[in-house]
Amino acid sequence: MGPGTAASNRAAGTHGSAPDAVREALRAAISSGELAPGIQLRQDELAERFGTSRIPVREALRQLEAEGFVTILPNRGAVVSDLSIDEVIELLEIRIALECHALRLAIPAMGEIDLDEATKILRAYDAEPDPAKWGAFNWTFHATLYAPCNRPRLLAMIEANYGHVSRFTRALVSQATGKERPQREHYKLLELCREGEVKKAVRLLRQHIEETQKTLRSAQRQAEREPSPPGVA
């Protein structure tokens, strides 16, 4: 068990305090699905991996618990948190509120550099055949659109919320919808941003995220219709 090399390298870097570096690395590993729900996070193993004492690890785990990524259980320690579909649906509602507000603020501040960068991301997304990598492109595109709002706290809340949602929706939504429809909506969203059509862009973004909610509900209904394996009550 343990975060990947990239996450470990970030934790070993010089930016921020030790607890912040460990928290960032663990959050990235959890958000990417590398650390699955239910996996136990042992302080001694994490301290060794990140080259630090257990104190920064303990503080990082407390912060991740406050963010909802980790659950600290009596006599078991920290484990990666799990969520029900209803809880993920609620997080998507929060995502709509946060991201629509950020986009509303960002569009008037967007420059050609921002728009060109978003275009490059979408083209790279088009060329990527591996569904496992689509989630990273999706996040980078959305984050690029919101960055001009210049609200660090809002952007941090969006990133944390997206991390929660994406670890439960990434594989399911990619398999169910592919990337043709999401990409078509991404290009339309970018076009509306370029034209300064704030209301239309925000409305499209809301519909874009609501499609993920519909996909999750559909998957939930499908799971409920499937018969239980023999011997399972």
MOCORRA-V398221 format. One line per field, one symbol per residue. phi: phi as a letter, one per 40 degrees, with the letter a starting at -180 (. if undefined). A space follows every 10 residues. Layout:
phi->???
//
This chain:
phi->.icccccccc cccccgcddc cccccccccc ccgcbcdgcc bccccccccc gbcccccccc cccccccgcb bbbcgbgcbc cbbcccccdc ccccddcccc cccdccdccc bccccccccc cccccdcccc dcbccccdcc ccccccdccf bdcccccccc cccccccbbd ccccccbgbc cdcdcccccc cccccgcccc cccccdcccc ccdccccccc cccccccccd gbc
//
